[in-house]
Amino acid sequence: MVELKHYAEKPQFQKREIQSVFFGGGTPSLAPASLFAEVLDTLASSFTLADNIEITLEANPGASEAGRFKAYREAGINRLSIGVQSFDDDELKWLERIHSADEAEKAYHMARDAGFDNINLDLMYALPHQSLDEWFVSLEKGIALNPEHLSCYQLTVEPHTALHVTHKKQKLALPDEDLALQFFWQTRERLAKAGYAAYEISNFSKEGKHCRHNCGYWLYDDYIGIGAGAAGKWDTQDGGVMRYSNIRAPQSYMDAVLDGGKAVNSQEELSHQEAMGEAVWLGLRQSQGIDLAWFSQRFGRPLQEVYPVLMQQWLNQDKLVQTGVKTGGNLRLTPAGLSLADDIAASFLL
């Protein structure tokens, strides 16, 4: 609460309307509902909240957390994101998840019974030795539950993780590039037939059920990160961006907040040029792409003027498509470009 009040007093956040709140990272569903109610009360007294604010809680499907869903709903949470990952027990064991496929399904129904009408399920594909047929068993079970939103991610081996250490010791049998693309495209095709639009590379929703928190991130909106290890960002007056990340160790974090109201571990200021590249990098993840009029207004220059060579390169290769006039319309990835989304987006950061 101390950190929330600290940022509420900062000029860049005063008179700003909060559109979404996201309780995530670690396992927040282990916390009691009373804690979330207290945080939301502090938020309401410190900021202006949108009438239709979206308040998401990441939840573990384990039975102990699922039993708390009703209390979470009464505390003010109106959207759940349930970390199912798979409906195959063997895959869940490999992923070191503590829940079973049956518990995941029960957790979903308990959330519905508790009054949640906006639920996301996280699923993961392209696991070691996983076939397309095996993945589609999990995907079909997720679709059959009829959630409002599905996040479907390809397993990636990130540096400095336990999985990365395992992979270095003994190479995991991950799918090759061709098979990975089959996972990607067939997943999108199946979800589209089921009524889930791909509004971002890994996120699919029914009409009107995009995750507002995620959309704000890809649209380069400002956000405040509260808690150990949290990160925040805001635009600066010169067109750049200020970013920070908090101390990760809980006790050190709490000591710092109680001492000075905040617990920043690192802070970085991006120049106007760097912020433009990051905005493109994030914006191209959206199916709608980048609103060119927004870019011109936000940065004071048309995107085409900032990146003439890069844009022409990807346009000529049919990896990007531009619609509209010079400062109108959108710049987005083509179907051919989606397969190279990371490389294309990253090229604007160089």
LUMDONU-999958 format. One record per residue (C-alpha): residue in one letter; x, y, z; residue number from 1. Coordinates in Angstrom, 1 decimal. Layout:
BEGIN
+------+--------+--------+--------+------+
: resn :      x :      y :      z : resi :
+------+--------+--------+--------+------+
:    A :      X :      Y :      Z :  NUM :
...
+------+--------+--------+--------+------+
This chain:
BEGIN
+------+--------+--------+--------+------+
: resn :      x :      y :      z : resi :
+------+--------+--------+--------+------+
:    M :    0.0 :    0.0 :    0.0 :    1 :
:    V :    2.9 :    2.3 :    0.8 :    2 :
:    E :    4.3 :    1.9 :   -2.7 :    3 :
:    L :    0.9 :    2.5 :   -4.3 :    4 :
:    K :    0.5 :    5.8 :   -2.5 :    5 :
:    H :    4.1 :    6.8 :   -3.4 :    6 :
:    Y :    3.4 :    6.6 :   -7.1 :    7 :
:    A :   -0.1 :    8.1 :   -6.8 :    8 :
:    E :    1.7 :   11.3 :   -5.7 :    9 :
:    K :    4.0 :   11.5 :   -8.7 :   10 :
:    P :    3.0 :   14.1 :  -11.3 :   11 :
:    Q :    3.1 :   11.6 :  -14.2 :   12 :
:    F :    0.4 :    9.5 :  -12.6 :   13 :
:    Q :   -1.9 :   12.2 :  -11.2 :   14 :
:    K :   -5.3 :   12.7 :  -12.8 :   15 :
:    R :   -4.7 :    9.5 :  -14.8 :   16 :
:    E :   -7.6 :    7.0 :  -15.0 :   17 :
:    I :   -6.6 :    3.4 :  -14.3 :   18 :
:    Q :   -8.0 :    1.0 :  -16.9 :   19 :
:    S :   -6.7 :   -2.3 :  -15.7 :   20 :
:    V :   -5.1 :   -4.1 :  -12.7 :   21 :
:    F :   -3.2 :   -7.3 :  -13.1 :   22 :
:    F :   -2.2 :   -9.5 :  -10.1 :   23 :
:    G :    0.5 :  -11.7 :  -11.6 :   24 :
:    G :    4.0 :  -13.1 :  -11.2 :   25 :
:    G :    4.7 :  -16.1 :   -8.9 :   26 :
:    T :    1.5 :  -17.5 :   -7.5 :   27 :
:    P :   -0.7 :  -14.6 :   -6.4 :   28 :
:    S :   -3.7 :  -16.9 :   -5.9 :   29 :
:    L :   -1.9 :  -18.2 :   -2.7 :   30 :
:    A :   -2.7 :  -14.9 :   -1.1 :   31 :
:    P :   -5.9 :  -14.4 :    0.9 :   32 :
:    A :   -8.8 :  -12.5 :   -0.8 :   33 :
:    S :   -8.6 :   -9.9 :    2.0 :   34 :
:    L :   -5.2 :   -8.8 :    0.7 :   35 :
:    F :   -6.6 :   -8.1 :   -2.8 :   36 :
:    A :   -9.6 :   -6.3 :   -1.3 :   37 :
:    E :   -7.2 :   -4.0 :    0.7 :   38 :
:    V :   -5.0 :   -3.3 :   -2.4 :   39 :
:    L :   -8.1 :   -2.4 :   -4.5 :   40 :
:    D :   -9.4 :   -0.2 :   -1.7 :   41 :
:    T :   -6.1 :    1.7 :   -1.6 :   42 :
:    L :   -6.0 :    1.9 :   -5.4 :   43 :
:    A :   -9.5 :    3.4 :   -5.4 :   44 :
:    S :   -8.6 :    6.0 :   -2.8 :   45 :
:    S :   -5.4 :    6.9 :   -4.6 :   46 :
:    F :   -6.3 :    7.0 :   -8.2 :   47 :
:    T :   -9.4 :    7.4 :  -10.5 :   48 :
:    L :  -10.6 :    4.0 :  -11.7 :   49 :
:    A :  -12.4 :    3.5 :  -15.0 :   50 :
:    D :  -16.1 :    2.4 :  -14.5 :   51 :
:    N :  -15.4 :   -0.8 :  -16.5 :   52 :
:    I :  -12.0 :   -1.5 :  -15.1 :   53 :
:    E :  -10.5 :   -4.9 :  -15.8 :   54 :
:    I :   -9.0 :   -6.6 :  -12.7 :   55 :
:    T :   -7.2 :   -9.9 :  -13.4 :   56 :
:    L :   -5.8 :  -12.4 :  -11.1 :   57 :
:    E :   -3.4 :  -15.2 :  -12.2 :   58 :
:    A :   -4.5 :  -18.4 :  -10.6 :   59 :
:    N :   -3.0 :  -21.8 :  -10.0 :   60 :
:    P :   -5.5 :  -24.6 :  -10.8 :   61 :
:    G :   -4.5 :  -26.5 :   -7.7 :   62 :
:    A :   -7.5 :  -27.4 :   -5.6 :   63 :
:    S :   -6.3 :  -25.3 :   -2.6 :   64 :
:    E :   -6.4 :  -22.1 :   -4.6 :   65 :
:    A :   -9.6 :  -23.0 :   -6.6 :   66 :
:    G :  -11.6 :  -23.1 :   -3.5 :   67 :
:    R :  -10.9 :  -19.4 :   -2.9 :   68 :
:    F :  -12.4 :  -18.2 :   -6.2 :   69 :
:    K :  -15.7 :  -17.0 :   -4.7 :   70 :
:    A :  -13.8 :  -14.9 :   -2.2 :   71 :
:    Y :  -11.7 :  -13.4 :   -4.9 :   72 :
:    R :  -14.8 :  -12.4 :   -6.9 :   73 :
:    E :  -16.3 :  -10.8 :   -3.8 :   74 :
:    A :  -13.0 :   -8.9 :   -3.3 :   75 :
:    G :  -13.4 :   -7.2 :   -6.7 :   76 :
:    I :  -11.4 :   -9.5 :   -9.1 :   77 :
:    N :  -13.5 :   -9.7 :  -12.3 :   78 :
:    R :  -11.1 :  -11.7 :  -14.6 :   79 :
:    L :   -9.2 :  -14.9 :  -14.0 :   80 :
:    S :   -6.2 :  -16.2 :  -15.9 :   81 :
:    I :   -5.7 :  -19.9 :  -15.0 :   82 :
:    G :   -2.3 :  -21.4 :  -15.7 :   83 :
:    V :   -3.5 :  -24.8 :  -17.0 :   84 :
:    Q :   -0.5 :  -25.3 :  -19.5 :   85 :
:    S :   -1.7 :  -28.7 :  -20.5 :   86 :
:    F :   -4.5 :  -31.2 :  -20.1 :   87 :
:    D :   -2.1 :  -34.1 :  -20.2 :   88 :
:    D :   -0.8 :  -35.4 :  -16.8 :   89 :
:    D :    2.5 :  -36.6 :  -18.2 :   90 :
:    E :    3.2 :  -33.2 :  -19.7 :   91 :
:    L :    2.2 :  -31.5 :  -16.5 :   92 :
:    K :    4.7 :  -33.6 :  -14.6 :   93 :
:    W :    7.5 :  -32.7 :  -17.1 :   94 :
:    L :    6.5 :  -29.0 :  -16.7 :   95 :
:    E :    6.8 :  -29.5 :  -12.9 :   96 :
:    R :    3.2 :  -28.4 :  -12.3 :   97 :
:    I :    1.6 :  -29.4 :   -9.0 :   98 :
:    H :   -1.9 :  -29.8 :  -10.5 :   99 :
:    S :   -3.4 :  -32.6 :  -12.6 :  100 :
:    A :   -5.5 :  -32.2 :  -15.8 :  101 :
:    D :   -8.6 :  -33.1 :  -13.8 :  102 :
:    E :   -7.9 :  -30.4 :  -11.2 :  103 :
:    A :   -7.5 :  -27.9 :  -13.9 :  104 :
:    E :  -10.9 :  -28.7 :  -15.3 :  105 :
:    K :  -12.5 :  -28.6 :  -11.9 :  106 :
:    A :  -10.8 :  -25.2 :  -11.1 :  107 :
:    Y :  -12.4 :  -23.8 :  -14.3 :  108 :
:    H :  -15.9 :  -24.9 :  -13.3 :  109 :
:    M :  -15.4 :  -23.7 :   -9.8 :  110 :
:    A :  -14.5 :  -20.3 :  -11.2 :  111 :
:    R :  -17.7 :  -20.2 :  -13.2 :  112 :
:    D :  -19.7 :  -21.3 :  -10.2 :  113 :
:    A :  -18.1 :  -18.4 :   -8.3 :  114 :
:    G :  -19.4 :  -15.9 :  -10.8 :  115 :
:    F :  -16.5 :  -15.3 :  -13.1 :  116 :
:    D :  -17.7 :  -14.5 :  -16.6 :  117 :
:    N :  -14.3 :  -13.5 :  -18.0 :  118 :
:    I :  -11.7 :  -16.4 :  -17.9 :  119 :
:    N :   -8.4 :  -17.0 :  -19.7 :  120 :
:    L :   -6.7 :  -20.3 :  -19.9 :  121 :
:    D :   -2.9 :  -20.5 :  -20.5 :  122 :
:    L :   -1.8 :  -23.5 :  -22.6 :  123 :
:    M :    1.6 :  -24.4 :  -23.9 :  124 :
:    Y :    2.6 :  -26.3 :  -27.1 :  125 :
:    A :    5.7 :  -27.6 :  -28.8 :  126 :
:    L :    6.9 :  -29.5 :  -25.8 :  127 :
:    P :    9.6 :  -32.1 :  -26.0 :  128 :
:    H :    8.4 :  -35.2 :  -28.0 :  129 :
:    Q :    4.9 :  -33.7 :  -28.3 :  130 :
:    S :    3.1 :  -34.4 :  -31.5 :  131 :
:    L :    0.5 :  -32.2 :  -33.1 :  132 :
:    D :   -2.2 :  -34.8 :  -32.3 :  133 :
:    E :   -1.2 :  -34.7 :  -28.6 :  134 :
:    W :   -1.3 :  -30.9 :  -28.6 :  135 :
:    F :   -4.7 :  -30.8 :  -30.2 :  136 :
:    V :   -6.1 :  -33.0 :  -27.4 :  137 :
:    S :   -5.2 :  -30.3 :  -24.9 :  138 :
:    L :   -6.4 :  -27.5 :  -27.2 :  139 :
:    E :   -9.7 :  -29.2 :  -27.8 :  140 :
:    K :  -10.3 :  -29.6 :  -24.1 :  141 :
:    G :   -9.6 :  -26.0 :  -23.6 :  142 :
:    I :  -12.0 :  -24.9 :  -26.4 :  143 :
:    A :  -14.7 :  -27.3 :  -25.0 :  144 :
:    L :  -14.6 :  -25.5 :  -21.7 :  145 :
:    N :  -15.6 :  -22.3 :  -23.6 :  146 :
:    P :  -13.5 :  -19.7 :  -21.9 :  147 :
:    E :  -13.6 :  -16.1 :  -23.1 :  148 :
:    H :   -9.8 :  -16.0 :  -23.8 :  149 :
:    L :   -7.0 :  -18.5 :  -24.6 :  150 :
:    S :   -3.3 :  -17.8 :  -24.4 :  151 :
:    C :   -1.3 :  -20.4 :  -26.4 :  152 :
:    Y :    2.4 :  -20.2 :  -26.1 :  153 :
:    Q :    5.2 :  -22.1 :  -27.7 :  154 :
:    L :    7.7 :  -23.5 :  -25.2 :  155 :
:    T :   10.9 :  -21.5 :  -25.4 :  156 :
:    V :   14.2 :  -22.1 :  -23.6 :  157 :
:    E :   15.0 :  -18.8 :  -22.0 :  158 :
:    P :   18.5 :  -18.0 :  -20.8 :  159 :
:    H :   19.1 :  -18.1 :  -17.0 :  160 :
:    T :   16.3 :  -20.5 :  -16.3 :  161 :
:    A :   16.3 :  -24.0 :  -14.9 :  162 :
:    L :   15.0 :  -25.3 :  -18.3 :  163 :
:    H :   18.0 :  -23.6 :  -20.0 :  164 :
:    V :   20.4 :  -25.4 :  -17.6 :  165 :
:    T :   18.7 :  -28.7 :  -18.3 :  166 :
:    H :   18.8 :  -28.1 :  -22.1 :  167 :
:    K :   22.6 :  -27.4 :  -21.9 :  168 :
:    K :   23.2 :  -30.7 :  -20.1 :  169 :
:    Q :   21.0 :  -32.8 :  -22.3 :  170 :
:    K :   19.4 :  -31.4 :  -25.4 :  171 :
:    L :   15.7 :  -31.5 :  -25.2 :  172 :
:    A :   13.8 :  -33.1 :  -28.1 :  173 :
:    L :   12.1 :  -29.8 :  -29.2 :  174 :
:    P :   10.4 :  -29.6 :  -32.5 :  175 :
:    D :   12.4 :  -28.3 :  -35.5 :  176 :
:    E :   11.5 :  -25.1 :  -37.2 :  177 :
:    D :    9.1 :  -26.7 :  -39.7 :  178 :
:    L :    7.2 :  -28.6 :  -37.1 :  179 :
:    A :    7.1 :  -25.5 :  -34.8 :  180 :
:    L :    5.4 :  -23.6 :  -37.7 :  181 :
:    Q :    2.8 :  -26.3 :  -38.1 :  182 :
:    F :    2.0 :  -26.0 :  -34.4 :  183 :
:    F :    1.7 :  -22.2 :  -34.8 :  184 :
:    W :   -0.5 :  -22.1 :  -37.9 :  185 :
:    Q :   -2.7 :  -25.1 :  -37.1 :  186 :
:    T :   -3.4 :  -23.6 :  -33.7 :  187 :
:    R :   -4.5 :  -20.3 :  -35.2 :  188 :
:    E :   -6.7 :  -22.1 :  -37.7 :  189 :
:    R :   -8.4 :  -24.2 :  -35.2 :  190 :
:    L :   -9.0 :  -21.3 :  -32.8 :  191 :
:    A :  -10.4 :  -19.1 :  -35.6 :  192 :
:    K :  -12.9 :  -21.9 :  -36.4 :  193 :
:    A :  -13.9 :  -22.0 :  -32.8 :  194 :
:    G :  -14.6 :  -18.2 :  -32.7 :  195 :
:    Y :  -11.4 :  -17.1 :  -31.1 :  196 :
:    A :   -9.7 :  -14.2 :  -32.9 :  197 :
:    A :   -5.9 :  -13.9 :  -32.9 :  198 :
:    Y :   -5.5 :  -10.3 :  -31.7 :  199 :
:    E :   -1.8 :  -10.9 :  -30.9 :  200 :
:    I :    0.7 :  -13.5 :  -31.8 :  201 :
:    S :   -0.1 :  -15.8 :  -28.8 :  202 :
:    N :   -3.4 :  -14.5 :  -27.6 :  203 :
:    F :   -6.9 :  -15.4 :  -28.8 :  204 :
:    S :  -10.3 :  -14.1 :  -27.6 :  205 :
:    K :  -14.0 :  -14.0 :  -28.3 :  206 :
:    E :  -15.3 :  -10.7 :  -29.5 :  207 :
:    G :  -14.9 :   -7.9 :  -27.0 :  208 :
:    K :  -12.8 :  -10.1 :  -24.6 :  209 :
:    H :   -9.2 :   -9.0 :  -25.4 :  210 :
:    C :   -7.1 :   -8.7 :  -22.3 :  211 :
:    R :   -7.0 :   -5.0 :  -21.6 :  212 :
:    H :   -3.8 :   -5.2 :  -19.6 :  213 :
:    N :   -1.9 :   -7.0 :  -22.4 :  214 :
:    C :   -3.2 :   -4.6 :  -25.0 :  215 :
:    G :   -2.0 :   -1.6 :  -23.0 :  216 :
:    Y :    1.4 :   -3.2 :  -22.9 :  217 :
:    W :    1.6 :   -3.7 :  -26.7 :  218 :
:    L :    0.1 :   -0.2 :  -27.2 :  219 :
:    Y :    3.0 :    1.2 :  -25.2 :  220 :
:    D :    0.8 :    2.7 :  -22.5 :  221 :
:    D :    2.2 :    3.7 :  -19.1 :  222 :
:    Y :    2.0 :    1.2 :  -16.2 :  223 :
:    I :    3.0 :    1.1 :  -12.5 :  224 :
:    G :    4.7 :   -2.0 :  -11.2 :  225 :
:    I :    4.0 :   -2.7 :   -7.5 :  226 :
:    G :    5.7 :   -5.5 :   -5.5 :  227 :
:    A :    8.9 :   -7.4 :   -5.4 :  228 :
:    G :   10.4 :   -7.8 :   -8.8 :  229 :
:    A :    7.7 :   -5.7 :  -10.5 :  230 :
:    A :    8.4 :   -3.4 :  -13.4 :  231 :
:    G :    6.9 :   -0.1 :  -14.5 :  232 :
:    K :    7.2 :    2.4 :  -17.3 :  233 :
:    W :    6.1 :    5.9 :  -18.2 :  234 :
:    D :    6.6 :    8.4 :  -21.1 :  235 :
:    T :    8.9 :   11.3 :  -20.5 :  236 :
:    Q :    8.4 :   14.9 :  -21.7 :  237 :
:    D :   11.1 :   14.7 :  -24.3 :  238 :
:    G :    9.4 :   11.7 :  -26.0 :  239 :
:    G :   11.5 :    9.1 :  -24.4 :  240 :
:    V :   10.6 :    6.5 :  -21.8 :  241 :
:    M :   11.6 :    5.8 :  -18.2 :  242 :
:    R :   11.6 :    2.2 :  -17.0 :  243 :
:    Y :   12.3 :    0.7 :  -13.6 :  244 :
:    S :   12.3 :   -2.7 :  -12.0 :  245 :
:    N :   12.0 :   -3.4 :   -8.3 :  246 :
:    I :   14.2 :   -5.4 :   -5.9 :  247 :
:    R :   13.3 :   -9.1 :   -6.2 :  248 :
:    A :   14.1 :  -10.4 :   -2.7 :  249 :
:    P :   10.8 :   -9.9 :   -0.7 :  250 :
:    Q :   12.4 :   -8.9 :    2.6 :  251 :
:    S :   14.8 :   -6.4 :    1.0 :  252 :
:    Y :   11.9 :   -5.1 :   -1.1 :  253 :
:    M :    9.7 :   -4.5 :    2.0 :  254 :
:    D :   12.6 :   -2.8 :    3.9 :  255 :
:    A :   13.2 :   -0.4 :    1.0 :  256 :
:    V :    9.5 :    0.5 :    0.6 :  257 :
:    L :    9.0 :    1.1 :    4.3 :  258 :
:    D :   12.2 :    3.3 :    4.3 :  259 :
:    G :   11.6 :    5.4 :    1.2 :  260 :
:    G :    8.2 :    4.5 :   -0.3 :  261 :
:    K :    9.7 :    2.6 :   -3.3 :  262 :
:    A :   12.1 :   -0.2 :   -3.9 :  263 :
:    V :   13.7 :    0.4 :   -7.3 :  264 :
:    N :   16.5 :   -1.9 :   -8.1 :  265 :
:    S :   17.3 :   -0.6 :  -11.6 :  266 :
:    Q :   16.1 :    2.3 :  -13.7 :  267 :
:    E :   16.7 :    3.0 :  -17.4 :  268 :
:    E :   15.8 :    6.0 :  -19.5 :  269 :
:    L :   15.2 :    5.4 :  -23.2 :  270 :
:    S :   15.9 :    8.1 :  -25.7 :  271 :
:    H :   13.3 :    9.3 :  -28.1 :  272 :
:    Q :   14.9 :    7.1 :  -30.8 :  273 :
:    E :   15.0 :    4.1 :  -28.6 :  274 :
:    A :   11.4 :    4.5 :  -27.5 :  275 :
:    M :   10.3 :    4.6 :  -31.2 :  276 :
:    G :   12.0 :    1.3 :  -31.8 :  277 :
:    E :   10.5 :   -0.3 :  -28.8 :  278 :
:    A :    7.1 :    0.9 :  -29.7 :  279 :
:    V :    7.4 :   -0.7 :  -33.1 :  280 :
:    W :    8.8 :   -3.9 :  -31.6 :  281 :
:    L :    5.8 :   -4.2 :  -29.3 :  282 :
:    G :    3.1 :   -2.9 :  -31.7 :  283 :
:    L :    3.9 :   -5.4 :  -34.5 :  284 :
:    R :    2.9 :   -8.2 :  -32.1 :  285 :
:    Q :   -0.8 :   -7.1 :  -32.5 :  286 :
:    S :   -2.8 :   -8.5 :  -35.4 :  287 :
:    Q :   -4.0 :   -4.9 :  -36.2 :  288 :
:    G :   -0.4 :   -3.7 :  -36.2 :  289 :
:    I :    0.7 :   -0.2 :  -35.5 :  290 :
:    D :   -1.7 :    2.7 :  -35.9 :  291 :
:    L :    0.4 :    5.1 :  -38.0 :  292 :
:    A :   -1.5 :    8.2 :  -36.9 :  293 :
:    W :   -0.9 :    7.2 :  -33.3 :  294 :
:    F :    2.8 :    6.8 :  -33.9 :  295 :
:    S :    3.1 :   10.3 :  -35.6 :  296 :
:    Q :    1.2 :   11.9 :  -32.7 :  297 :
:    R :    3.2 :   10.1 :  -30.0 :  298 :
:    F :    6.6 :   10.6 :  -31.4 :  299 :
:    G :    6.2 :   13.7 :  -33.6 :  300 :
:    R :    7.4 :   12.0 :  -36.8 :  301 :
:    P :    5.8 :    9.5 :  -39.2 :  302 :
:    L :    7.1 :    6.0 :  -38.8 :  303 :
:    Q :    7.9 :    5.9 :  -42.6 :  304 :
:    E :   10.2 :    8.9 :  -42.1 :  305 :
:    V :   12.0 :    7.3 :  -39.1 :  306 :
:    Y :   12.5 :    3.8 :  -40.7 :  307 :
:    P :   12.4 :    4.3 :  -44.5 :  308 :
:    V :   14.9 :    1.6 :  -45.3 :  309 :
:    L :   13.7 :   -1.0 :  -42.9 :  310 :
:    M :   10.1 :   -0.5 :  -43.8 :  311 :
:    Q :   10.8 :   -0.7 :  -47.6 :  312 :
:    Q :   12.9 :   -3.9 :  -47.0 :  313 :
:    W :   10.1 :   -5.7 :  -45.2 :  314 :
:    L :    7.4 :   -4.3 :  -47.5 :  315 :
:    N :    9.3 :   -5.5 :  -50.6 :  316 :
:    Q :    9.7 :   -9.0 :  -49.1 :  317 :
:    D :    5.9 :   -9.1 :  -48.4 :  318 :
:    K :    6.6 :   -9.5 :  -44.7 :  319 :
:    L :    4.9 :   -6.2 :  -43.8 :  320 :
:    V :    1.9 :   -4.5 :  -45.3 :  321 :
:    Q :    0.9 :   -0.8 :  -45.0 :  322 :
:    T :   -2.7 :    0.4 :  -45.3 :  323 :
:    G :   -4.0 :    3.9 :  -45.6 :  324 :
:    V :   -2.3 :    7.2 :  -46.4 :  325 :
:    K :    1.0 :    8.6 :  -45.2 :  326 :
:    T :    0.0 :    9.3 :  -41.6 :  327 :
:    G :   -3.1 :    7.1 :  -41.5 :  328 :
:    G :   -3.8 :    3.4 :  -41.6 :  329 :
:    N :   -1.7 :    0.7 :  -40.1 :  330 :
:    L :    1.5 :   -1.2 :  -40.5 :  331 :
:    R :    1.2 :   -4.9 :  -39.7 :  332 :
:    L :    2.7 :   -8.2 :  -40.4 :  333 :
:    T :    1.5 :  -10.3 :  -43.3 :  334 :
:    P :    0.9 :  -14.0 :  -42.9 :  335 :
:    A :    4.4 :  -14.5 :  -44.3 :  336 :
:    G :    5.8 :  -12.0 :  -41.8 :  337 :
:    L :    4.2 :  -13.7 :  -38.8 :  338 :
:    S :    6.6 :  -16.6 :  -39.2 :  339 :
:    L :    9.5 :  -14.2 :  -38.7 :  340 :
:    A :    7.7 :  -11.9 :  -36.3 :  341 :
:    D :   10.5 :  -11.8 :  -33.7 :  342 :
:    D :   13.2 :  -11.1 :  -36.2 :  343 :
:    I :   11.2 :   -8.4 :  -38.0 :  344 :
:    A :   10.2 :   -6.7 :  -34.8 :  345 :
:    A :   13.8 :   -6.9 :  -33.3 :  346 :
:    S :   15.2 :   -5.3 :  -36.5 :  347 :
:    F :   13.6 :   -1.9 :  -35.4 :  348 :
:    L :   15.5 :   -2.1 :  -32.1 :  349 :
:    L :   19.0 :   -2.0 :  -33.7 :  350 :
+------+--------+--------+--------+------+
